[in-house]
Amino acid sequence: MPFAPAELAARLEAVRQRMAAADLDALVVADPANIHYLTGYDAWSFYMPQLLLVTHDDDPVLALRAMDANGAHRTAQLPASRILGYPESWVHQPDRHPFAWIVDALRERGLVRPGRVGVEAEAHFLTVRSYLALQAAAPEWTLVDDRQLVNWARLVKSPAELERMREAGRVCTAAMLAGFEAIRPGMGQHELAAVVAHAQAMGVDGVAGDYPAIVPMLPTGESADTPHMTYSGRVLEAGEAVSFEIAGVSQRYHAPLARTVSLGPPSPDLRSLASVAADGLDLVLDAMRPGATLAEVHGVWQAHLARAGYEKASRLGYSIGIGYPPDWGEHTVSVRGDDDTVLEPGITLHVIAGMWMTGFGCELSESVAVTDAGVELLTHVPRELVVR
């Protein structure tokens, strides 16, 4: 098991305290990252309806497809009696939904009681049909948006979680350097992605790599003016730049990293942009200390850009930790001017100085953990425009 039972018990207690503060009698958890956080369950089953029911006075109950219940018995730190599997006859049926079976099974166990029940309304895999089925099957429940309750409980990492983040950072560093070593004009984007993906899976120094929540993103040439572009069979050409945005993963904990590589001498505009981004990232990381707010940190970045004659409308970063497709972010804090979250030790962030202009762009980022003295870098790649 990646974490001791006492750690999972502490997580559950913290979530229950938040439930009490929100006047929730129960909580329906559907985000696979949150299910993993509370139970340790880890499998590629989230494309099917599944949920974890958390109450104040019973062990949580994990309900999922019967064939996946076997995986839950092997990875989830739950008593066998708290893992329920719905029959295959409930899969992909137009006239009935697995949540009806699940609610009936919970009701038989006395777990469907009148009250306010939080639902992860922003969870990627809680479909509209699933929500409606839950609502119809459990009229005793008044369903309310839980406002990312478990996500917020995940914000400050424990010492054991920080160790997983450090491992993920080491894997990411190795994968990024492997990409730098392999990249060349005439290479297909897909070939470069394969090199990176191999390094992500192989891991480093005794740390096994895990699959990332997002595939390698490789905006190239003129398309580097847009983030989140993935890869194709497009052939890399001399004179263009490629922005890498990848992550290393250890036991579902993610440490992302972004760098830009110029295949030959960079243009003056790209060189200038990269210099501004690198200097600004230095200033931001120096400003990230316990007691500072994310809005204050963002202000340091915005002032630096203004002095250099640039603007950036998008946020500068976000919290990271456990990740499942399609995202490695935690969906809580953002490094931007309207976020007054106060930094404290144990918060982990992906700080991304991504600058997307017209026809070109530059991405430089770091994954960091806030410490008593400032920040600890989780990734270790020179913070500069790379020229090959």
C-alpha positions as CSV (number, residue, x, y, z in Angstrom):
1,M,0.0,0.0,0.0
2,P,1.4,3.4,-0.9
3,F,0.2,5.0,2.3
4,A,-0.2,3.8,5.9
5,P,-3.8,3.2,7.1
6,A,-3.3,5.9,9.7
7,E,-2.7,8.5,6.9
8,L,-5.9,7.5,5.1
9,A,-7.8,7.6,8.4
10,A,-6.6,11.2,8.9
11,R,-7.7,12.1,5.4
12,L,-11.1,10.7,6.0
13,E,-11.4,12.6,9.3
14,A,-10.4,15.9,7.6
15,V,-13.0,15.4,4.9
16,R,-15.7,14.6,7.6
17,Q,-14.8,17.9,9.4
18,R,-15.3,19.7,6.1
19,M,-18.6,17.9,5.6
20,A,-19.8,19.0,9.1
21,A,-18.8,22.6,8.3
22,A,-20.8,22.4,5.1
23,D,-23.8,20.9,6.9
24,L,-23.6,17.7,4.8
25,D,-24.9,14.4,6.1
26,A,-23.2,12.4,3.4
27,L,-20.9,12.9,0.4
28,V,-21.0,11.2,-3.0
29,V,-17.4,11.1,-4.4
30,A,-17.0,10.4,-8.2
31,D,-13.7,11.9,-9.1
32,P,-11.2,9.0,-9.4
33,A,-8.4,11.2,-7.8
34,N,-10.6,11.8,-4.8
35,I,-11.6,8.1,-4.5
36,H,-7.9,7.2,-4.7
37,Y,-7.1,9.9,-2.0
38,L,-9.6,8.5,0.4
39,T,-9.2,4.7,-0.2
40,G,-6.1,4.0,-2.3
41,Y,-8.2,2.5,-5.0
42,D,-6.4,2.6,-8.4
43,A,-7.6,1.2,-11.7
44,W,-8.8,2.3,-15.1
45,S,-12.5,1.9,-14.2
46,F,-13.6,5.6,-14.0
47,Y,-15.1,5.5,-17.5
48,M,-17.9,3.5,-15.9
49,P,-20.4,4.8,-13.3
50,Q,-18.8,4.4,-9.8
51,L,-19.0,6.3,-6.5
52,L,-17.7,6.3,-3.0
53,L,-20.3,7.1,-0.3
54,V,-18.8,8.9,2.7
55,T,-20.9,9.3,5.9
56,H,-20.1,10.6,9.3
57,D,-20.4,7.3,11.2
58,D,-19.6,4.4,8.9
59,D,-16.7,3.2,6.8
60,P,-17.0,4.6,3.3
61,V,-18.6,2.3,0.7
62,L,-17.1,2.0,-2.8
63,A,-19.6,0.9,-5.4
64,L,-18.5,0.1,-9.0
65,R,-18.8,-2.4,-11.8
66,A,-18.6,-6.0,-10.5
67,M,-15.5,-6.9,-12.6
68,D,-13.7,-3.8,-11.2
69,A,-14.7,-4.7,-7.6
70,N,-11.9,-7.4,-7.7
71,G,-9.4,-4.6,-8.4
72,A,-10.9,-2.6,-5.5
73,H,-10.4,-5.6,-3.2
74,R,-6.7,-5.5,-4.2
75,T,-6.0,-1.8,-4.0
76,A,-8.6,-0.1,-1.8
77,Q,-8.0,0.1,1.9
78,L,-11.6,-0.8,2.8
79,P,-13.2,-3.8,4.4
80,A,-14.4,-6.3,1.8
81,S,-18.0,-5.7,3.0
82,R,-17.7,-2.1,2.0
83,I,-17.0,-2.8,-1.7
84,L,-20.0,-3.4,-3.9
85,G,-20.1,-4.5,-7.5
86,Y,-23.1,-4.0,-9.8
87,P,-23.8,-6.8,-12.3
88,E,-22.8,-6.7,-15.9
89,S,-26.4,-6.6,-16.9
90,W,-26.5,-3.0,-15.7
91,V,-23.8,-1.8,-18.1
92,H,-24.8,0.4,-21.0
93,Q,-28.5,-0.1,-20.7
94,P,-30.8,2.6,-22.2
95,D,-33.6,2.0,-19.7
96,R,-31.7,1.7,-16.4
97,H,-28.6,3.1,-14.8
98,P,-26.1,1.5,-12.4
99,F,-26.7,4.2,-9.8
100,A,-30.2,2.8,-9.3
101,W,-28.6,-0.6,-8.4
102,I,-26.1,1.1,-6.2
103,V,-28.6,3.2,-4.3
104,D,-30.8,0.1,-3.7
105,A,-27.8,-1.8,-2.3
106,L,-26.9,1.2,-0.1
107,R,-30.5,1.4,1.1
108,E,-30.5,-2.3,2.0
109,R,-27.5,-1.5,4.3
110,G,-29.4,1.4,5.9
111,L,-27.1,4.0,4.3
112,V,-29.8,6.0,2.3
113,R,-31.1,8.3,5.0
114,P,-32.9,11.7,4.6
115,G,-30.4,14.6,4.5
116,R,-28.2,16.9,2.6
117,V,-25.8,15.0,0.4
118,G,-22.9,16.6,-1.3
119,V,-22.2,15.6,-4.9
120,E,-19.0,16.4,-6.9
121,A,-20.8,18.4,-9.5
122,E,-17.4,19.3,-11.3
123,A,-16.2,15.7,-11.4
124,H,-15.3,14.8,-15.0
125,F,-16.8,11.4,-14.9
126,L,-20.1,12.2,-13.2
127,T,-22.3,12.5,-16.3
128,V,-25.6,14.3,-16.5
129,R,-27.4,11.0,-16.8
130,S,-25.5,9.7,-13.7
131,Y,-26.6,12.7,-11.7
132,L,-30.2,12.4,-12.8
133,A,-30.2,8.6,-12.0
134,L,-28.9,9.3,-8.6
135,Q,-31.5,12.0,-8.0
136,A,-34.3,9.7,-9.1
137,A,-33.0,6.7,-7.1
138,A,-32.5,8.5,-3.8
139,P,-35.5,10.9,-3.3
140,E,-34.5,10.9,0.4
141,W,-31.4,12.9,-0.5
142,T,-31.3,16.6,-1.1
143,L,-28.3,16.7,-3.5
144,V,-26.1,19.8,-3.3
145,D,-22.9,20.9,-5.0
146,D,-20.0,19.9,-2.6
147,R,-17.9,22.8,-4.0
148,Q,-14.8,20.6,-4.5
149,L,-14.8,19.6,-0.8
150,V,-12.3,16.7,-1.1
151,N,-10.1,18.6,-3.6
152,W,-9.6,21.3,-1.0
153,A,-8.8,18.7,1.6
154,R,-6.0,17.5,-0.7
155,L,-4.4,21.0,-1.0
156,V,-1.7,20.6,1.8
157,K,0.3,17.5,1.3
158,S,1.6,15.2,4.1
159,P,5.3,14.3,4.3
160,A,4.5,11.0,2.7
161,E,2.7,12.7,-0.2
162,L,5.6,15.1,-0.6
163,E,7.9,12.2,-1.1
164,R,5.7,10.9,-3.9
165,M,5.8,14.4,-5.5
166,R,9.6,14.4,-5.3
167,E,9.7,11.0,-7.0
168,A,7.4,12.3,-9.7
169,G,9.7,15.3,-10.2
170,R,12.7,13.0,-10.7
171,V,10.8,11.0,-13.3
172,C,9.7,14.2,-15.0
173,T,13.3,15.5,-15.1
174,A,14.5,12.3,-16.7
175,A,11.7,12.4,-19.3
176,M,12.4,16.0,-20.2
177,L,16.1,15.4,-20.6
178,A,15.4,12.3,-22.7
179,G,13.3,14.5,-25.0
180,F,16.1,17.1,-25.3
181,E,18.6,14.4,-26.2
182,A,16.3,12.9,-28.9
183,I,14.8,15.9,-30.6
184,R,16.1,16.8,-34.1
185,P,14.9,18.2,-37.4
186,G,13.3,15.5,-39.5
187,M,11.9,13.7,-36.5
188,G,8.1,13.2,-36.3
189,Q,6.3,14.6,-33.3
190,H,5.0,11.1,-32.6
191,E,8.6,9.8,-32.4
192,L,9.5,12.5,-29.9
193,A,6.4,11.7,-27.9
194,A,7.3,8.1,-27.9
195,V,10.8,8.9,-26.4
196,V,9.2,11.0,-23.7
197,A,6.5,8.4,-22.9
198,H,9.1,5.6,-22.7
199,A,11.0,7.7,-20.1
200,Q,7.8,8.5,-18.2
201,A,7.0,4.8,-17.9
202,M,10.5,3.6,-17.1
203,G,11.0,6.0,-14.2
204,V,14.4,6.6,-12.6
205,D,16.6,5.4,-9.8
206,G,14.3,2.8,-8.4
207,V,11.2,4.9,-8.9
208,A,8.7,3.2,-11.3
209,G,7.0,5.6,-13.7
210,D,3.2,5.7,-13.8
211,Y,1.0,6.8,-16.7
212,P,0.3,10.6,-16.9
213,A,-3.1,12.2,-16.8
214,I,-2.2,14.1,-20.0
215,V,-0.3,12.9,-23.0
216,P,2.9,14.8,-24.0
217,M,2.0,18.2,-25.3
218,L,4.2,19.5,-28.1
219,P,3.1,22.8,-29.6
220,T,5.4,23.3,-32.5
221,G,6.4,26.1,-34.9
222,E,3.6,28.6,-35.4
223,S,1.2,26.4,-33.3
224,A,3.5,27.1,-30.3
225,D,1.4,30.3,-29.9
226,T,-1.3,28.0,-28.5
227,P,-1.1,25.8,-25.4
228,H,-2.3,22.2,-25.0
229,M,-1.5,21.1,-28.5
230,T,-0.6,17.4,-28.5
231,Y,1.2,15.6,-31.3
232,S,0.8,14.0,-34.7
233,G,3.0,12.7,-37.5
234,R,4.1,16.2,-38.3
235,V,7.8,16.3,-39.0
236,L,10.0,18.8,-37.1
237,E,11.8,21.4,-39.1
238,A,15.1,23.2,-38.6
239,G,14.5,26.8,-37.3
240,E,11.3,26.2,-35.5
241,A,10.7,25.8,-31.8
242,V,8.9,23.1,-29.8
243,S,7.3,23.6,-26.4
244,F,7.3,20.5,-24.2
245,E,4.7,20.2,-21.4
246,I,4.9,16.9,-19.7
247,A,4.7,15.3,-16.3
248,G,6.4,12.7,-14.3
249,V,4.2,10.4,-12.2
250,S,4.8,8.3,-9.1
251,Q,1.9,6.3,-7.7
252,R,-0.6,8.8,-9.3
253,Y,1.2,11.9,-8.0
254,H,2.1,14.3,-10.8
255,A,5.0,16.8,-11.2
256,P,4.6,18.7,-14.5
257,L,7.3,20.7,-16.3
258,A,7.4,22.9,-19.4
259,R,10.4,23.9,-21.5
260,T,10.8,25.3,-25.0
261,V,13.5,24.0,-27.5
262,S,14.6,25.9,-30.5
263,L,15.9,23.7,-33.4
264,G,18.7,26.1,-34.4
265,P,19.3,29.7,-33.5
266,P,16.1,31.2,-32.1
267,S,14.6,34.4,-33.5
268,P,15.3,37.6,-31.6
269,D,11.6,37.7,-30.6
270,L,11.7,34.2,-29.1
271,R,15.0,34.8,-27.3
272,S,13.7,38.0,-25.8
273,L,10.4,36.4,-24.7
274,A,12.2,33.4,-23.1
275,S,14.5,35.8,-21.2
276,V,11.6,37.7,-19.8
277,A,9.7,34.5,-18.9
278,A,12.8,33.0,-17.1
279,D,13.5,36.2,-15.2
280,G,9.9,36.5,-14.2
281,L,9.7,32.9,-13.0
282,D,12.8,33.6,-10.8
283,L,11.0,36.5,-9.2
284,V,7.8,34.6,-8.7
285,L,9.5,31.6,-7.0
286,D,11.4,34.0,-4.7
287,A,8.1,35.6,-3.7
288,M,6.4,32.3,-2.9
289,R,6.8,32.1,0.9
290,P,4.4,31.0,3.7
291,G,2.1,33.9,4.5
292,A,2.1,35.4,1.0
293,T,-1.2,35.2,-1.0
294,L,-1.4,33.8,-4.5
295,A,-2.7,37.2,-5.6
296,E,0.4,38.9,-4.3
297,V,2.6,36.4,-6.1
298,H,0.7,36.9,-9.3
299,G,1.2,40.7,-8.8
300,V,5.0,40.2,-8.9
301,W,4.7,38.4,-12.2
302,Q,2.3,41.0,-13.7
303,A,4.5,43.9,-12.6
304,H,7.5,42.2,-14.2
305,L,5.7,41.7,-17.5
306,A,4.5,45.3,-17.5
307,R,8.0,46.5,-17.2
308,A,9.1,44.4,-20.1
309,G,6.1,45.4,-22.3
310,Y,4.3,42.1,-22.2
311,E,0.8,41.0,-21.0
312,K,-0.5,37.6,-20.0
313,A,-4.3,37.1,-19.3
314,S,-4.2,33.5,-18.3
315,R,-3.3,32.3,-14.8
316,L,0.3,31.6,-13.8
317,G,-0.2,28.3,-12.1
318,Y,-2.4,25.9,-10.1
319,S,-2.2,23.2,-7.4
320,I,-1.1,19.7,-8.3
321,G,-1.0,16.3,-6.7
322,I,-3.0,13.1,-7.5
323,G,-4.1,13.0,-11.2
324,Y,-6.2,10.9,-13.4
325,P,-7.1,11.6,-17.0
326,P,-8.0,14.1,-18.3
327,D,-6.1,16.5,-16.0
328,W,-3.3,16.6,-13.4
329,G,-4.5,19.8,-11.7
330,E,-6.4,19.7,-8.4
331,H,-9.1,22.2,-9.5
332,T,-8.7,24.4,-6.4
333,V,-6.2,27.3,-6.1
334,S,-4.8,29.3,-9.1
335,V,-1.9,31.7,-9.2
336,R,-3.9,34.8,-10.4
337,G,-4.9,38.2,-9.1
338,D,-8.3,37.2,-7.6
339,D,-7.0,34.2,-5.5
340,D,-6.4,35.2,-1.9
341,T,-5.3,31.8,-0.8
342,V,-2.5,32.1,1.7
343,L,0.6,29.9,1.0
344,E,1.5,27.4,3.6
345,P,4.1,24.6,3.8
346,G,2.9,21.5,2.0
347,I,1.1,23.2,-0.9
348,T,2.4,21.9,-4.2
349,L,2.0,24.0,-7.4
350,H,2.8,24.0,-11.1
351,V,3.9,27.5,-11.8
352,I,3.9,28.0,-15.6
353,A,5.3,31.1,-17.3
354,G,3.6,30.3,-20.6
355,M,3.7,33.1,-23.0
356,W,1.7,32.7,-26.2
357,M,2.1,35.4,-28.8
358,T,1.2,35.4,-32.5
359,G,2.9,32.7,-34.5
360,F,5.3,31.7,-31.7
361,G,5.4,31.1,-27.9
362,C,7.5,30.1,-25.0
363,E,6.8,27.9,-22.0
364,L,8.9,27.7,-18.9
365,S,7.5,26.1,-15.7
366,E,8.4,24.5,-12.4
367,S,6.7,22.2,-10.1
368,V,7.3,23.3,-6.5
369,A,6.4,22.5,-2.9
370,V,6.0,25.4,-0.5
371,T,8.3,25.0,2.6
372,D,8.9,27.0,5.8
373,A,11.7,28.8,4.0
374,G,10.2,29.4,0.5
375,V,9.8,26.7,-2.2
376,E,11.5,23.4,-3.0
377,L,11.9,22.6,-6.7
378,L,10.5,19.2,-7.6
379,T,12.0,19.2,-11.1
380,H,15.6,20.0,-12.0
381,V,16.1,21.2,-15.6
382,P,17.9,24.4,-16.5
383,R,15.4,27.3,-16.5
384,E,16.2,28.6,-20.0
385,L,15.4,28.4,-23.7
386,V,17.1,25.2,-24.9
387,V,18.9,25.5,-28.3
388,R,19.6,22.3,-30.3
